[in-house]
Amino acid sequence: MRVGFIGLGNMGRPMAKNILQKGFPLIVYDIVPTAMSHLIDQGAQGASSPKELAGRVDIVITMLPDAKAVSSVLEGEEGVFAGARKGLLIVDMSTVAPSDTQRLAQEAMARGLRYLDAPVSGGVAGAEAGKLTIMVGGKEEDYKQCLPLFQCMGERIYHVGDIGSGNAVKLVNNLLLGINMIGVAEALTLGVKAGLKPEVLLEVIKNSSGQSYAFTSKVPSFILSGHFKPGFSINLQHKDIELALQTAKECNIPLLLGSVAYQVYTLARGKGWGQEDISAVIKLWEEVAGLEVRYAELRKDG
């Protein structure tokens, strides 16, 4: 099984590396030629374009920033569709709106190609460790063919339904994460302003009904440590909530909290924090309250 991988950014490069290290023949492409060098040095082959890559492999995996990039890589003059042989399986692991996935899948199938959407959760650390959660939409037989590749990149792999279902699950998950993170930031700031030590809040809430992934993952390692290097960036969270709002509009479903969360992350981006971890939204409340929610040794009054 010859595998092509397109998109070697912060997530794509370690994902491709894990496939290569498990012994699969790998051909790679990225719009930035130097991004391919590390993998080529480890035994991968490089391609000059998505079109060339598609003509040399059985499966093409894409891991790209947004639907515009996916469309360009697939539909462009030098894109995957132009070089693909009948029966090629395209696996898009980017996070895009389900409607965009379905449109591209329909075009692929009209050309005799196959398609899966398989977005991931787990961030850069999960990609590097090969411990991503992978949510796959598409035909079961195509999912089964790709399962050995998914197992190189993740440890929790779910076939969740038809094409577009993978991205739908991902957007629901990230909508919840984004809303939860804002709730954590707001509540912690209130607690500290009311005179509580953040260490006490951490200990009690992580063992009480207010705990969540956003709380247990982001409070000790990011907020209390004053360390906002992602992680999962505000820019990416903002993009995913925007996609959730787009999908909600298409489904005629109101997202009241999602709309508020979108504005909060927009404000954080306006502050210049887009490249920081989503937990950095707490700085909005800290500015208003005139305090920092940090471990004692890091607090300015500490």
SULLIN-V26335 format. One record per residue. N is the residue number from 0. RES is the residue in three letters. SS is DSSP state (h for helix, s for strand, l for the rest). PSI is psi in degrees with one decimal (NA if undefined). OMEGA is omega in radians with two decimals (999 if undefined). Layout:
<<N,RES,SS,PSI,OMEGA> <N,RES,SS,PSI,OMEGA>>
This chain:
<<0,MET,l,111.6,-3.13> <1,ARG,l,129.9,-2.99> <2,VAL,s,135.8,3.00> <3,GLY,s,143.0,-3.14> <4,PHE,s,123.8,-3.11> <5,ILE,s,123.0,-3.14> <6,GLY,l,91.4,-3.01> <7,LEU,l,52.6,3.09> <8,GLY,l,-154.4,-3.08> <9,ASN,l,-34.4,3.11> <10,MET,l,-45.7,-3.02> <11,GLY,h,-39.8,-3.08> <12,ARG,h,-49.3,3.10> <13,PRO,h,-31.2,3.09> <14,MET,h,-45.4,3.10> <15,ALA,h,-38.9,3.13> <16,LYS,h,-40.7,-3.14> <17,ASN,h,-35.4,3.06> <18,ILE,h,-45.7,-3.13> <19,LEU,h,-42.5,-3.09> <20,GLN,h,-19.0,3.08> <21,LYS,l,5.6,2.98> <22,GLY,l,7.0,3.12> <23,PHE,l,132.7,3.03> <24,PRO,l,129.0,-2.98> <25,LEU,s,132.9,3.01> <26,ILE,s,133.6,-3.03> <27,VAL,s,154.1,3.04> <28,TYR,s,141.6,2.99> <29,ASP,l,149.3,3.14> <30,ILE,l,-22.6,3.05> <31,VAL,l,106.2,-3.04> <32,PRO,h,-36.7,-3.10> <33,THR,h,-20.5,3.12> <34,ALA,h,-21.5,-3.14> <35,MET,h,-18.8,-2.95> <36,SER,h,-45.7,-3.07> <37,HIS,h,-43.0,-3.12> <38,LEU,h,-36.6,3.08> <39,ILE,h,-39.5,3.09> <40,ASP,h,-24.9,-3.11> <41,GLN,l,2.3,3.03> <42,GLY,l,-5.7,3.06> <43,ALA,l,160.8,3.02> <44,GLN,s,150.0,3.11> <45,GLY,s,155.0,3.06> <46,ALA,l,154.0,-3.11> <47,SER,l,-14.7,-3.12> <48,SER,l,161.6,3.02> <49,PRO,h,-34.1,3.12> <50,LYS,h,-48.4,3.14> <51,GLU,h,-44.2,-3.14> <52,LEU,h,-45.4,-3.08> <53,ALA,h,-31.9,-3.13> <54,GLY,l,-6.7,-3.05> <55,ARG,l,-0.3,-3.00> <56,VAL,l,170.0,3.09> <57,ASP,l,-28.2,-3.13> <58,ILE,s,133.5,3.05> <59,VAL,s,124.8,3.04> <60,ILE,s,131.7,3.06> <61,THR,s,138.3,3.09> <62,MET,l,94.1,-2.92> <63,LEU,l,164.7,-2.98> <64,PRO,l,-35.1,-3.03> <65,ASP,l,177.5,-3.08> <66,ALA,h,-35.2,3.12> <67,LYS,h,-43.0,3.13> <68,ALA,h,-40.7,3.12> <69,VAL,h,-45.7,3.14> <70,SER,h,-42.5,3.14> <71,SER,h,-43.4,-3.12> <72,VAL,h,-34.7,-3.11> <73,LEU,h,-42.5,-2.94> <74,GLU,h,-10.4,-3.09> <75,GLY,l,169.2,-3.13> <76,GLU,l,-33.3,3.09> <77,GLU,l,28.1,-3.07> <78,GLY,l,177.7,-3.10> <79,VAL,h,-43.9,-3.11> <80,PHE,h,-35.4,-3.09> <81,ALA,h,-26.8,-3.09> <82,GLY,h,-3.8,-3.00> <83,ALA,l,141.1,2.98> <84,ARG,l,155.3,-3.13> <85,LYS,l,135.3,3.12> <86,GLY,l,-7.8,3.10> <87,LEU,l,139.8,3.11> <88,LEU,s,120.5,3.10> <89,ILE,s,128.7,3.13> <90,VAL,s,103.9,3.12> <91,ASP,s,115.8,-3.11> <92,MET,l,9.4,3.05> <93,SER,l,164.1,3.02> <94,THR,l,111.3,-3.14> <95,VAL,l,170.4,3.11> <96,ALA,l,141.7,3.11> <97,PRO,h,-36.6,-3.14> <98,SER,h,-35.4,3.08> <99,ASP,h,-42.1,3.08> <100,THR,h,-46.4,-3.09> <101,GLN,h,-37.8,3.12> <102,ARG,h,-47.0,-3.13> <103,LEU,h,-37.0,3.11> <104,ALA,h,-40.6,3.11> <105,GLN,h,-40.8,3.10> <106,GLU,h,-40.8,3.11> <107,ALA,h,-46.6,-3.10> <108,MET,h,-31.7,3.08> <109,ALA,h,-21.9,3.11> <110,ARG,l,7.7,3.14> <111,GLY,l,20.4,-3.14> <112,LEU,l,166.7,3.11> <113,ARG,s,161.7,-2.98> <114,TYR,s,137.3,2.96> <115,LEU,s,144.5,2.89> <116,ASP,s,133.9,-3.01> <117,ALA,s,63.0,3.12> <118,PRO,s,164.5,-3.01> <119,VAL,s,160.8,3.00> <120,SER,s,144.6,3.14> <121,GLY,l,-11.4,3.07> <122,GLY,h,-172.8,-3.09> <123,VAL,h,-40.1,-3.14> <124,ALA,h,-41.8,3.10> <125,GLY,h,-37.2,3.11> <126,ALA,h,-43.6,-3.13> <127,GLU,h,-37.6,-3.10> <128,ALA,h,-6.8,-3.06> <129,GLY,l,33.3,-3.05> <130,LYS,l,31.6,3.13> <131,LEU,s,156.5,2.85> <132,THR,s,130.0,-3.06> <133,ILE,s,127.0,-3.09> <134,MET,s,115.0,-2.94> <135,VAL,s,130.4,3.02> <136,GLY,s,138.7,3.14> <137,GLY,l,-171.9,-3.11> <138,LYS,l,143.0,-3.07> <139,GLU,h,-37.8,-3.12> <140,GLU,h,-34.5,3.09> <141,ASP,h,-39.4,3.06> <142,TYR,h,-46.0,-3.11> <143,LYS,h,-37.4,3.11> <144,GLN,h,-37.1,-3.09> <145,CYS,h,-9.0,-3.05> <146,LEU,h,-41.8,3.10> <147,PRO,h,-33.0,3.09> <148,LEU,h,-42.3,3.10> <149,PHE,h,-37.0,-3.13> <150,GLN,h,-19.8,3.01> <151,CYS,h,-28.9,-2.99> <152,MET,h,-22.7,-3.04> <153,GLY,s,165.9,3.09> <154,GLU,s,-12.8,3.07> <155,ARG,s,108.8,-3.02> <156,ILE,s,126.7,-3.06> <157,TYR,s,130.1,2.95> <158,HIS,s,109.4,-2.90> <159,VAL,s,-2.9,3.13> <160,GLY,s,-157.2,-3.10> <161,ASP,l,176.0,3.14> <162,ILE,l,132.9,-3.07> <163,GLY,l,-20.7,-3.10> <164,SER,h,-34.5,3.12> <165,GLY,h,-47.0,3.13> <166,ASN,h,-32.1,3.10> <167,ALA,h,-45.3,3.10> <168,VAL,h,-43.5,-3.13> <169,LYS,h,-42.4,-3.11> <170,LEU,h,-37.5,3.07> <171,VAL,h,-44.7,3.13> <172,ASN,h,-46.4,-3.07> <173,ASN,h,-26.7,2.99> <174,LEU,h,-46.1,3.11> <175,LEU,h,-43.2,3.12> <176,LEU,h,-46.8,-3.10> <177,GLY,h,-42.2,3.11> <178,ILE,h,-44.9,3.14> <179,ASN,h,-40.2,-3.10> <180,MET,h,-39.1,3.11> <181,ILE,h,-40.1,3.09> <182,GLY,h,-41.3,3.10> <183,VAL,h,-46.9,-3.11> <184,ALA,h,-45.9,-3.10> <185,GLU,h,-45.6,-3.08> <186,ALA,h,-42.7,3.14> <187,LEU,h,-43.4,3.14> <188,THR,h,-41.5,3.08> <189,LEU,h,-46.0,-3.11> <190,GLY,h,-44.4,-3.13> <191,VAL,h,-39.4,3.11> <192,LYS,h,-30.1,3.13> <193,ALA,l,0.9,3.05> <194,GLY,l,4.3,-3.14> <195,LEU,l,148.4,3.05> <196,LYS,l,136.3,-3.12> <197,PRO,h,-29.7,3.10> <198,GLU,h,-36.8,3.11> <199,VAL,h,-44.2,3.09> <200,LEU,h,-44.0,3.13> <201,LEU,h,-49.5,-3.06> <202,GLU,h,-43.1,-3.09> <203,VAL,h,-48.3,-3.02> <204,ILE,h,-33.5,-3.14> <205,LYS,l,-14.2,3.09> <206,ASN,l,19.9,-3.10> <207,SER,l,-177.9,-3.01> <208,SER,l,-14.8,3.14> <209,GLY,l,-4.1,-3.08> <210,GLN,l,152.9,3.11> <211,SER,l,173.4,3.06> <212,TYR,h,-42.9,-3.14> <213,ALA,h,-36.1,-3.14> <214,PHE,h,-54.8,-3.02> <215,THR,h,-29.3,-3.11> <216,SER,h,-39.9,-2.96> <217,LYS,h,-27.5,-3.05> <218,VAL,h,-56.4,-3.08> <219,PRO,h,-39.8,-3.00> <220,SER,h,-23.5,-3.07> <221,PHE,h,-64.8,-3.00> <222,ILE,h,-57.4,-3.08> <223,LEU,l,-24.9,3.13> <224,SER,l,-9.8,-3.09> <225,GLY,l,30.9,-3.06> <226,HIS,l,108.7,-3.04> <227,PHE,l,23.4,3.03> <228,LYS,s,125.2,-3.05> <229,PRO,l,150.6,0.25> <230,GLY,l,-152.4,3.14> <231,PHE,l,117.2,-2.92> <232,SER,s,156.6,3.03> <233,ILE,h,-39.4,3.12> <234,ASN,h,-43.2,-3.13> <235,LEU,h,-40.3,3.09> <236,GLN,h,-42.2,3.10> <237,HIS,h,-44.4,3.13> <238,LYS,h,-42.9,-3.08> <239,ASP,h,-37.0,3.07> <240,ILE,h,-36.4,3.07> <241,GLU,h,-41.4,3.09> <242,LEU,h,-38.0,3.09> <243,ALA,h,-40.5,3.11> <244,LEU,h,-38.4,3.08> <245,GLN,h,-45.1,-3.13> <246,THR,h,-39.7,3.11> <247,ALA,h,-39.6,3.09> <248,LYS,h,-43.3,3.13> <249,GLU,h,-30.0,-3.13> <250,CYS,h,-1.7,-3.11> <251,ASN,l,44.6,3.14> <252,ILE,l,128.3,3.09> <253,PRO,l,140.6,3.02> <254,LEU,l,84.3,-3.06> <255,LEU,h,-52.5,3.12> <256,LEU,h,-34.0,3.10> <257,GLY,h,-37.9,3.12> <258,SER,h,-41.4,3.09> <259,VAL,h,-44.5,3.14> <260,ALA,h,-39.7,3.13> <261,TYR,h,-41.3,3.14> <262,GLN,h,-36.3,3.11> <263,VAL,h,-46.0,3.14> <264,TYR,h,-30.1,3.03> <265,THR,h,-43.4,3.11> <266,LEU,h,-42.1,3.11> <267,ALA,h,-39.0,3.06> <268,ARG,h,-39.9,3.11> <269,GLY,h,-25.3,3.08> <270,LYS,l,-6.1,-3.13> <271,GLY,l,18.3,-3.07> <272,TRP,l,14.7,-3.02> <273,GLY,l,-32.9,-3.12> <274,GLN,l,-4.8,3.13> <275,GLU,s,166.3,3.13> <276,ASP,s,154.9,-3.11> <277,ILE,h,-25.7,3.13> <278,SER,h,-16.9,3.14> <279,ALA,h,-10.5,3.08> <280,VAL,h,-20.8,3.13> <281,ILE,h,-23.1,-3.13> <282,LYS,h,-23.2,3.06> <283,LEU,h,-47.1,3.14> <284,TRP,h,-35.2,3.11> <285,GLU,h,-38.9,3.12> <286,GLU,h,-42.2,-3.14> <287,VAL,h,-41.4,-3.07> <288,ALA,h,-17.0,-3.11> <289,GLY,l,41.2,-3.14> <290,LEU,l,171.2,3.03> <291,GLU,l,136.8,3.11> <292,VAL,l,90.6,-3.04> <293,ARG,l,163.9,2.97> <294,TYR,l,152.7,-3.03> <295,ALA,h,-41.5,-3.07> <296,GLU,h,-13.2,3.14> <297,LEU,h,-13.5,-3.13> <298,ARG,l,141.9,-3.09> <299,LYS,l,-26.6,3.12> <300,ASP,l,-1.6,-2.95> <301,GLY,l,NA,999>>
